[in-house]
Amino acid sequence: MQFVKVEELKEGMRLARPIYNKQGVLLYERDSKLTRQGIASIETFGLIGIFILEPAEPAPPMTEADIEFERFQTMTVFSIQEELERIRTTRKQAKLQVIASTIIKKYGHLDERINFIQSLRSREDYICKHALNVSILCAMITHVLNVKLDEQLATIFAALLHDIGKLSLPVELRDMPDMTPETAEMVRKAEVGAYDMLEKVFTEGAMVRRICMQSQKLLQDMQGEKATGMKLVTGAKILAVADTYDTMTAMKMNGAPASEVVAIKHLLDHPDVFDPEVVNALILSINILMPGISVELNTGEKALVITANEQNILRPIVLSFRDNSIIDLSAKLYEDIEIVDIMKTLDNRCIVDTDTLGKAGVSVEMPKFI
């Protein structure tokens, strides 16, 4: 599966992900081939790009939860868009509590990992879709950490509102790569300036402002290669992790998104910025390296994940494509071998023969696909 920008789409390419309208109605099913009319429609939507299957790649299986997750993303983002614009222009909120409570109800009480599926984005809805995804991640992380309900709610509010200041900027400046120092300062001032109004919007505004300010300062200090010395509230630590993970793995205006593995490694490699306990809570919330995912090893080999590792998700049991040997990356024998990234091209297999693996003494639990 590859991310392909809209201007590079061609007739005959197959969709890897379904496309819904804002009412949650399915417009294009996955594995369907693009037509000239379909490409024109996607251009009309203003999407940055879409995920396309390789020519010989089977459509990845999806569970009921996967389909509901994508549908929920599509339908909820328009409510967020409307609410953020209302808050920005009138300093009043109407549906923020309902949106946050719905997110907590659906994703703030889960006891199992989910497939965190990145949504399709356009320049116009990028900020709102980012806000939704970050709030979902925050809901799951706060649940794993057993954060009190009032703190959980304040963290979700902060996730929804942390980029509201960018809505006052021209679209082309909101997530512009390689900003000049002057442009970066303009964006920062827009973000921080918007935080001052939060205390006037709702009663939890003071705590929400504090979470947003501390998270923003933490990430800004990291870009300057120094960690902040301030005493952080839990919500700020959670927001910094969720914000960074979604920013890295989402489709971008320029360049391809990073894989989940690269994003998790980045978070783990900077424990002075990203709280290890919070990063671990993220890892316990989403599927990273599950059976059926093809990976690249630092040896140059390609392999297939056949059993996840609950203790260290980056060191699962894999099947080498070179000689069909089974490699347990958690074993001391293979401590020098590690996963570099998820395969972006070629065969990304999704169906695992569990019977054969069982006979070889490897236990594999597979989700129920539809």
Secondary structure, 3 states (H helix, E strand, C coil): CEEEEHHHCCCCCEECCCEECCCCCEEECCCCECCHHHHHHHHHHCECEEEECCCCCCCCCCCHHHHHHHHHHHHHHHHHHHHHHHHHHHCCCCCHHHHHHHHHHHHCCCCCCECCCCCCCECCCHHHHHHHHHHHHHHHHHHHCCCCHHHHHHHHHHHHHCCHHHHHCCHHHHCCCCCCHHHHHHHHHHHHHHHCCHHHHCCCHHHHHHHHHHHHHHHHHHHCCCCCCCCCCHHHHHHHHHHHHHHHHCCCCCCCCCCHHHHHHHHHCCCCCCCHHHHHHHHCCECCCCCCCEEEECCCCEEEEEECCCCCCCCCEEEECCCCCEEECCCHHHCCCCEEEECCCCCCCCCCCHHHHHHCCCCCCCCCCC
